[in-house]
């Protein structure tokens, strides 16, 4: 366990005690077998069963979710009650697009630092396959007039105005993955980053194949110990992430057509993250709670940083979050023993690596004298990432923090950092230190 030090210093420390996540299930045809709250409860139940305290001992529950369903309003409270935390434990929901799960952890971190809480259950969830189909404005306006109509005559007149085109659905997930300011999709932002740094189709596809290879190796060698199996309503067992393509190859990926820029683009479904259902939950504790319950933490949260940049290059968000975070603490990329950068797109992760090595980018955008440095690829996403595992928007931030701690535990490393790019032009990063 991490040395707690003086009472004054200990009071400012926040520990990650434990964590668990569900298998990430690729969205296929139709709705997935679990809702967002189902997923969080599945991850949370396994996690809480092995704790030495009751669920009612939590001071609060915080859940990140980008697209909870209409019957899961304040999904944090829904999850808290379903997990048996009781009526008296407050619970709330946060949303910061792709980093909603990281925001939940940061909110818990800040509240523990402030002395408002000692023991917090925090994480993220999203069932992206359950993202709704919506009516467009024409149908909404027609329905409003229909319900307001008085008598047969008015309704008959409205019936004559109805057009089948009114029924054309608005796909919420596609609308949500389009930036409302710059009016382009997240995939198009990856194309922009690729063009800025000369990232080729071959480089993207090679990176994607490596992600699948690393996840497959991790599954086969027991490295994903945080994954807890789930049981579907029909008795089906979901034991591991099911989006991994073990037969992936550069040759196969080369056959896929670009999705976002069909003429000149290189970003395909094969070198992008998958639409996925999943959840990840963590227990955070103060030094007092660690002592009170005799807990054995995985590590501690050192600090968090949120950065922002042009939304059209949102994929570079991790550079704008990790760099100032490490500079603040006198650390460099070489000091990190494990790094998790969520793989929204292969182009985006490769763009981050290129930005750190670019004198001009670091001077212009980060205020540095030159390049920040070169990240050892062996330390990056050691067990693969979202291209193979999937990216359930609300859960990924919690997943990468939990897994970087698991990598440090396995390898004996000291420092790790987990980060995500965020739709809208932001980046978030959390610096952690392994318990020792």
N, C-alpha and C positions, 0 to 999 in steps of 0.2 A: 504493500500500500504506500502511496505517496507520503513522504514525510510532511507533516502538517506545519511544523515550525511553531513560532510564537503564537499566542492567543490572538494578537492583533492581526498578524498575517493570515492565520487560519480563518479568521472571520471573513476574509476577502476571497477565499477560495471556493470554487464550485466544482464538484466532482461529478463525473458520469459513472454511475454505479454499475449499470447493466443496460442491456438493450436487446431487442428482438425485432425481427421483421417477418412478414409473410413471404412466401414465394411470390415473385412478380409474374402475373399471368397476362400473356399477350392478348390484346383485344382482337377477337376474330369476327365471326358473323354473329350478330345479335348481342344481347346483353350478357355480360359475364355473370358467373354464379354468385358473386358477392357485391353488396353495396359498399360505399365508402366506410360506413360505420361498422359493417360486418368485418371488413378487413382490419380496421384498427382494433376491434375487440379481439379478433383472432391473434394478432400480434401481442396485444396487451395482456390477454389472459395467460398466455404461456410465460410472459415476463413476470407477471405479478405472482404466479403460483410458486415461483422459486425465491421470493423475497421473504425476509424474516419479520415483516410487518404486514399489517392488514391494509387493504386498499383504502380504508377510511383514514389512514395516517397521512395521506397526501394533503398538502396545503392548497394545491390547485392542480388542474389538468389543463394543458394547452395543446391544441391540435392545429396543425397547418393543413388547409384544404383549399384547392383552387376551384373545384367544381362539385361541391356537395349537392345532392339531389334536393328537390323541393321539400321532401318530407324529412330532411335532416338539417333543419335550420339550427344554427349554432351546433354544428356536429360535435364540437368538443364536449358540450354538456350531454349530448346523446351518448357518446362513447363513455364518458365518466360514469353515468348512471348504469349503463349496461355492464360495466366492469365491476360494479359493486362499490364504487367509491362513496356512495351515500349521498343523501340530500344536502349535507352540510359542506361538501367540498365544492367550491366554485370552479367553473370550467368555462373556457372561452376558445374562440376560433380566430386564427390569423390567416391572412392571405397576402403573399408577396410573389404571385405567379410561381415560377419554377423553384423558388427558394422558400416556399411557405413552410416546409418542414424545418428548414434552418432558422427561419424567423421564430418558430415556436420554441426552439431550443435557446435562441438568443433571448427571447422574452423571459424564459425561465431563468436563464443565467443572470440577467439584470435584476430580476425580482429577488433572487437569492442573495446577490451582492448587496442589494439595498436593505436586506433584513426583513423583507416582506414575506418570505417563504423559506422553509428549510428543506422541504421534500416536494418535488414536483414531477409529475408524469407528463412528458412532452413528446411530440412526434408529429407525424404527418400521414395523410391518407388521401387517396383519390381512386375512384373506380371510373376510369376514363371511358370504358365501354358503356357506361350509363349516362354519358353526356347527352342531354336532351336534344330532340328535334323541335324547333320552334316555328311558330307561324310568322310569316313576314308581315310588314305593315298593312298591306292591302287586306289580308285576312283578318287581322286584329281589328281594323277599323270596320270591316263588314260585320264581324261578330258583335262589336259594340253597338252598332246600329240595330242589329237583329234583336239583341236583348232589350234594347230601349224601345223597340217598335210597339205600338199599341194597335191591336186589332189585326184582322186578317188582311185588310187592304194594304197597310204599310208593309207587312211581311211579304205579301205577294209581290209588291214593287221591288223589295230588296232581293227576292228570289230571282227576279228577272235580271238584276244587276250582277248576280254571282258569276264568277268565272272560274273554271277549273284551275287556271294558273294561280289563283289565290292559295291553292293547297300546296304549292311548291314549298318544301320545308327549308328552314334556315338551319344548317348544321352547326350547332353551338360550338363544337370543338374546333371546327375550321375558323369560325368567327373569332374564337378566343385566341387562336394561334396567329392571328393577323394583327399587326401593330396598328392601333387606331390613329396614331400621330403621323407616322411615315407611310402608312397604307400599304405595307408589304408584309408577307408572311415571314415567320421565323426562319423558314428554309431559305428564303431570299436573302436574309441577313447573313446567312452562312455563305451564300454565293459571293456576297460583297467582301466578306473577310477573306475568302479564298483568293479572290482576284487581287486584293491588296497585297497579299504575301506570296503570290505565285504558287498556291497549293493546287496540285494537279489532281485529276481524277484517280490516277494510279495511287497517289499518296493517300487519298481518302479511302480507297478500297482496301489498300494494304493495312491501314490502321483499323478498319472495321473487321477484317479477317482476324487480326491479332486480338481484338476485343473478344470475339467469339472463342478463339483458342484459349485465351486466359481464363474465361469463365468456365469453359468445359474442364480445363485442368483443375480449377479450384473446386468444382463440383466433385470431380473424381477423387480428389485428394483431401476431402474433408475440410476445406478452408473456409467455407461459408457457414460457420457454426452458428451464426445469428439467425439463420433461416429456420422458422418453425412451420411444420406441416399444417395444412388446413384440410377440413373435411367438408365437402359440399353438401347441399341439402339432399342430394340423391345418393350420398355415401361415397362419392368419388374422392380419392385422396390426392391432394395437390402437395407434392413433397418438395419440389424445387422450381426455380425459374424456368418457364417453359418456352421462352423465346430464343433460346440458344440454338444456333444453327451449326452443328458440329461438322457439317460437310461444306461449310462456307469456304469459298476460295476466291482469289482475285479474278480468275477466269469466269466464274459464275456471276460475280458482282458486276463485271464489265458488260454483261448482257442487259443490265437494267437501264431503263431510260431515265434521264433527269426528270425530276418532278416539278421543280419550281421555275427553272429557266429552261424550257424545252429545246431551245435553239442552241444556246451557248453554255448552258449550265453543266455542272458536274455533281450536284448533290442529288442523291437518289434515296429511295427507301432503304436500300441496303447499307448505306453509309450514314444513316440517320438513326436517332433513337426510336424505339418502338412505342406505339400507343399501348398503354399497359394499366392494369389494375394492381394496386399494392399498398402496403402500409408499413411503417417502421415506428417503433415506440422506444423511448429511453427513460430511465430513471435518473434524475439529477438531484444532488443533495449538497447541503452545506457541510462544513467540517463538523458542526454540532450534531447533525443528523447521522453522519458517518460514525461518530463515536457512540451516539445513543443506540444505534441499531447494530453496531459492530459490522459495518459494511466493508466490503473489499472492492474498491472502485477499479474500473478499467483505467481511469486517468482523470485528468482535470482539464477544464476549459481555461485556457490562458486568456484569450481575448477573441473578439469578433470585429470584423470591419465590413462596412457596406460602401460600395463605390457606385458611381454612375457615369454614363458615357452616351454618345450618340446612339439612339435606338436602332439605327440602321446597321450598327456594328455591335449589337448587343452580345454576340458570342464572345467578345473579348472582355466581358465583365470580370471573369476571374483574375485577369491581369490587374484590373483596377481595384480589386479587393485584396488579393494576396500581397501585392507589392507593398502598399503602405502599411499593411498589418505586420509584415516581416521587418520592414524598415523601422517601425515604431519600437520593436522589441530587439533591435540590433541583430537580426538574423538574416541569413541569405538562403537562396534555394538549396545550396549544398548542405545547409544545416538540417533540412527536412529529411527524415528517414522514410516517410511515406507521404504521398500526395494523392488526393482524390479530386479530380475535376470531372464533374458530371458531363457525360458524353452526349450532349444534345445533338451534335453533329460532329463527324470526324473533322470536317473543315474547321469547325470552331475550336476544337482542342488543339489541332495543329497550328491554328492561327495564334492561339495564346502562347505556345512555345516559340513561335517565330517573333512575336511582339517582344517577348523578354530578351531575345537575342538581337533586337534591332536598336542600334544607337539612336536613330532618328525618332522612332516611335517612343522610346523611353524618355527622350529629352522633351519632345513636343507634348506628350500626353500625361507623363508621370512626373515631370519636373526633375528628372535625374540627370546626371552628367553624361551618362552613356547607357549602354545595355545593362539590364539588371542581372543577366546571367543565363546560363544554359541549364535546363532541368534534365537530370539523368532520367531517361525514359524508363529505366528499370524500376524507378521509384514511383512512377506514375501509374495509377490504376492497376496495381499489381495483379489483381484478380479479375481484370476486365471491367467493363462499365456498361452504361445505359444502351449502347448500340446493341449489345447482346442481352442484357438483363431487362431493359425497358426503363421508361421514365414516367412513372405515375406522378404527375406534376407536384401534388402536395407532399408526397412521401420522399422524394429523392434527396432533399436536403438533410433529412434525418438519416437516411440510408448512408450517405457518404461520410457523415460524421461518425456514425456507429462503426462503419467498416474501416475507416482509417485507424480507429482505436484498436480494432481487432487485428489489423496488420501489425501495428506496433506491439501488441501483446504477443503475437506469434514470432516476430522477428527480433524482439528485444530493443527496438529503436526507441528513441526518446521523444522526438518532436514529429508531429504530423499536421497537415493542413488539409481541410476539405473545402471545396468551393463549387459554385455554380454560376453560370450565366443566367440572366433573368430577362424575360420578355419585357420590353419597355426601355431597355438600355440601362441595366444595373448589374452588379455583381456582388455576391456575398461570400465571405470566407470566415472559417472558424479555425483558430490555432489551438491545438491540444497537446498535452504532454502525458506520456504514459505513466501509470502508477509504478512506483519502484520502492 
